[in-house]
Amino acid sequence: MQQQEQAEVAGRSVDVRARERQGSTLLEDASAQFRAAAAHLGLDPGLQQVLETPEREMSVALPIEMDDGRIAVFQGYRVQHSRLRGPAKGGIRYHPSVDLDEVRGLAALMTWKCSLLDLPYGGGKGGVNCDPSLLSAGELARITRAYATAMLPIIGSRVDVPAPDVNTDEQVMAWFLDAVETQTGVFDPAVVTGKPLALGGIPGRGEATGRGVALITMEMLKRRGIALEDARIAVQGFGKVGGHTVRTLADAGCRIVAISDVSGGLYNPKGLDIPRIVAHTRNHPRGLLEGYPGEDAEPIGAAELLTVDCDVVIPAALEGQITTANAGDIRAPIIVEAANGPTTGEADRILEDRGITVVPDILANAGGVVVSYFEWIQGLQGTKWTLEDVRARLDRMMLDAFEAVIQRAEAEDVSLRLAAYLIAVGRVAETAALRRTAGA
């Protein structure tokens, strides 16, 4: 596809998502998924309202001195959706689309994700409305320190434990940790996860989400009787999650036929040369696919990638990528949601009607929070985990959760998404009922 055609397709996709989002936000979709599970479980209306309502929210203005001396004000958010099963857990994202409703929806997803994996956490999420690509390292550091300081009243290793998310990484977590410890005067490495190893991080945290997505994808392929070496996979997103997913699947022998990032995408129905592409991105000043010189791939847009002929599509970018505009055109029989909320509610119904299996985000991309849990334990106990320990326990927990969802879906003849929510919501509801009974 030529560059102009890519831009037109991307533009149409953005317009459709914007229109669809007017009536269907990430928050509304997350609420609808919860309500479907609550109705199926027959939850008391009062308990349903408790579980759906965020426990605590904070919105802060962050005045930051920019490199040129002017003052800019950024808006920051933190939502603790639930702490019934443990401290709130969830990442911090830096993106121009961040607003309170988005953070509310993402925090709710974290509640159900942590419950599904049976982690002793509730759900939280945070973010700052900014465009990191337009900011210097110094400006990002000042935003992070200001955000951490503003959130001090509601975070803590036993209260709310942040982590990296979209456009944040271990360096951002290092700034966050330093700001907290400087303000409190307390050494507390468990207050944040996703840190550098030298500051109490854990081996395998960077690969964890992508590794988990790849593991679940391979399990789905096995269940469908598709040999790994015959599998054709398209991955939208080649960043922290998508990149590790692609490399893990390619190393396992799968054929990666399409990949994309913010700069565009690459397509080859016979399979892309992943080692060569990875080498290119490592040498690119911004780590992007743009400018890839290989004649072994043709350009493809991120929107077009979702509808290529393949066995599995993995949306690993942002939310709202699969909509009513393209759900009817998807040819892959399996979708594995590596991003949070990549499929709108309306699109999900279309896919289910078409018989397309969707592995939901709260299962597929849970590898990151699982290893964050390991890092949190490490920080609380002052112990050290090896990469072998991390990978073995991550794989076991992901496979156990996958099997539980499959069994629930088959037993109740429901989709994998509803099955995952039935398990997750049921656990939180049980905890809430026990707490209420104990306090009577």
Secondary structure in CASP SS format (residue, H / E / C, confidence):
PFRMAT SS
TARGET T0000
AUTHOR 0000-0000-0000
METHOD secondary structure of the structure
MODEL  1
M C 1.00
Q C 1.00
Q H 1.00
Q H 1.00
E H 1.00
Q H 1.00
A H 1.00
E H 1.00
V H 1.00
A H 1.00
G H 1.00
R H 1.00
S H 1.00
V H 1.00
D H 1.00
V H 1.00
R H 1.00
A H 1.00
R H 1.00
E H 1.00
R H 1.00
Q H 1.00
G H 1.00
S C 1.00
T C 1.00
L H 1.00
L H 1.00
E H 1.00
D H 1.00
A H 1.00
S H 1.00
A H 1.00
Q H 1.00
F H 1.00
R H 1.00
A H 1.00
A H 1.00
A H 1.00
A H 1.00
H H 1.00
L H 1.00
G C 1.00
L C 1.00
D C 1.00
P H 1.00
G H 1.00
L H 1.00
Q H 1.00
Q H 1.00
V H 1.00
L H 1.00
E H 1.00
T C 1.00
P C 1.00
E C 1.00
R E 1.00
E E 1.00
M E 1.00
S E 1.00
V E 1.00
A E 1.00
L E 1.00
P E 1.00
I E 1.00
E E 1.00
M C 1.00
D C 1.00
D C 1.00
G C 1.00
R C 1.00
I E 1.00
A E 1.00
V E 1.00
F E 1.00
Q E 1.00
G E 1.00
Y E 1.00
R E 1.00
V E 1.00
Q E 1.00
H E 1.00
S E 1.00
R C 1.00
L C 1.00
R C 1.00
G C 1.00
P C 1.00
A E 1.00
K E 1.00
G E 1.00
G E 1.00
I E 1.00
R E 1.00
Y E 1.00
H E 1.00
P C 1.00
S C 1.00
V C 1.00
D C 1.00
L H 1.00
D H 1.00
E H 1.00
V H 1.00
R H 1.00
G H 1.00
L H 1.00
A H 1.00
A H 1.00
L H 1.00
M H 1.00
T H 1.00
W H 1.00
K H 1.00
C H 1.00
S H 1.00
L H 1.00
L C 1.00
D C 1.00
L C 1.00
P C 1.00
Y C 1.00
G E 1.00
G E 1.00
G E 1.00
K E 1.00
G E 1.00
G E 1.00
V E 1.00
N E 1.00
C C 1.00
D C 1.00
P H 1.00
S H 1.00
L H 1.00
L C 1.00
S C 1.00
A H 1.00
G H 1.00
E H 1.00
L H 1.00
A H 1.00
R H 1.00
I H 1.00
T H 1.00
R H 1.00
A H 1.00
Y H 1.00
A H 1.00
T H 1.00
A H 1.00
M H 1.00
L H 1.00
P H 1.00
I H 1.00
I C 1.00
G E 1.00
S C 1.00
R C 1.00
V C 1.00
D E 1.00
V E 1.00
P E 1.00
A E 1.00
P E 1.00
D C 1.00
V C 1.00
N C 1.00
T C 1.00
D C 1.00
E H 1.00
Q H 1.00
V H 1.00
M H 1.00
A H 1.00
W H 1.00
F H 1.00
L H 1.00
D H 1.00
A H 1.00
V H 1.00
E H 1.00
T H 1.00
Q H 1.00
T H 1.00
G C 1.00
V C 1.00
F C 1.00
D C 1.00
P H 1.00
A H 1.00
V H 1.00
V C 1.00
T C 1.00
G C 1.00
K C 1.00
P C 1.00
L H 1.00
A H 1.00
L H 1.00
G C 1.00
G C 1.00
I C 1.00
P C 1.00
G C 1.00
R H 1.00
G H 1.00
E H 1.00
A H 1.00
T H 1.00
G H 1.00
R H 1.00
G H 1.00
V H 1.00
A H 1.00
L H 1.00
I H 1.00
T H 1.00
M H 1.00
E H 1.00
M H 1.00
L H 1.00
K H 1.00
R H 1.00
R C 1.00
G C 1.00
I C 1.00
A C 1.00
L H 1.00
E H 1.00
D H 1.00
A C 1.00
R E 1.00
I E 1.00
A E 1.00
V E 1.00
Q E 1.00
G C 1.00
F C 1.00
G C 1.00
K H 1.00
V H 1.00
G H 1.00
G H 1.00
H H 1.00
T H 1.00
V H 1.00
R H 1.00
T H 1.00
L H 1.00
A H 1.00
D H 1.00
A C 1.00
G C 1.00
C C 1.00
R E 1.00
I E 1.00
V E 1.00
A E 1.00
I E 1.00
S E 1.00
D E 1.00
V C 1.00
S C 1.00
G E 1.00
G E 1.00
L E 1.00
Y E 1.00
N C 1.00
P C 1.00
K C 1.00
G C 1.00
L C 1.00
D C 1.00
I H 1.00
P H 1.00
R H 1.00
I H 1.00
V H 1.00
A H 1.00
H H 1.00
T H 1.00
R H 1.00
N H 1.00
H C 1.00
P C 1.00
R C 1.00
G C 1.00
L C 1.00
L C 1.00
E C 1.00
G C 1.00
Y C 1.00
P C 1.00
G C 1.00
E C 1.00
D C 1.00
A C 1.00
E E 1.00
P E 1.00
I E 1.00
G C 1.00
A H 1.00
A H 1.00
E H 1.00
L H 1.00
L C 1.00
T C 1.00
V C 1.00
D C 1.00
C C 1.00
D C 1.00
V E 1.00
V E 1.00
I E 1.00
P E 1.00
A C 1.00
A C 1.00
L C 1.00
E C 1.00
G C 1.00
Q C 1.00
I E 1.00
T C 1.00
T C 1.00
A C 1.00
N C 1.00
A H 1.00
G H 1.00
D H 1.00
I C 1.00
R C 1.00
A C 1.00
P C 1.00
I E 1.00
I E 1.00
V E 1.00
E C 1.00
A C 1.00
A C 1.00
N C 1.00
G C 1.00
P C 1.00
T E 1.00
T C 1.00
G H 1.00
E H 1.00
A H 1.00
D H 1.00
R H 1.00
I H 1.00
L H 1.00
E H 1.00
D H 1.00
R C 1.00
G C 1.00
I C 1.00
T E 1.00
V E 1.00
V E 1.00
P C 1.00
D H 1.00
I H 1.00
L H 1.00
A H 1.00
N C 1.00
A C 1.00
G H 1.00
G H 1.00
V H 1.00
V H 1.00
V H 1.00
S H 1.00
Y H 1.00
F H 1.00
E H 1.00
W H 1.00
I H 1.00
Q H 1.00
G H 1.00
L H 1.00
Q H 1.00
G C 1.00
T C 1.00
K C 1.00
W C 1.00
T C 1.00
L H 1.00
E H 1.00
D H 1.00
V H 1.00
R H 1.00
A H 1.00
R H 1.00
L H 1.00
D H 1.00
R H 1.00
M H 1.00
M H 1.00
L H 1.00
D H 1.00
A H 1.00
F H 1.00
E H 1.00
A H 1.00
V H 1.00
I H 1.00
Q H 1.00
R H 1.00
A H 1.00
E H 1.00
A H 1.00
E H 1.00
D C 1.00
V C 1.00
S C 1.00
L H 1.00
R H 1.00
L H 1.00
A H 1.00
A H 1.00
Y H 1.00
L H 1.00
I H 1.00
A H 1.00
V H 1.00
G H 1.00
R H 1.00
V H 1.00
A H 1.00
E H 1.00
T H 1.00
A H 1.00
A H 1.00
L H 1.00
R H 1.00
R H 1.00
T H 1.00
A H 1.00
G C 1.00
A C 1.00
END
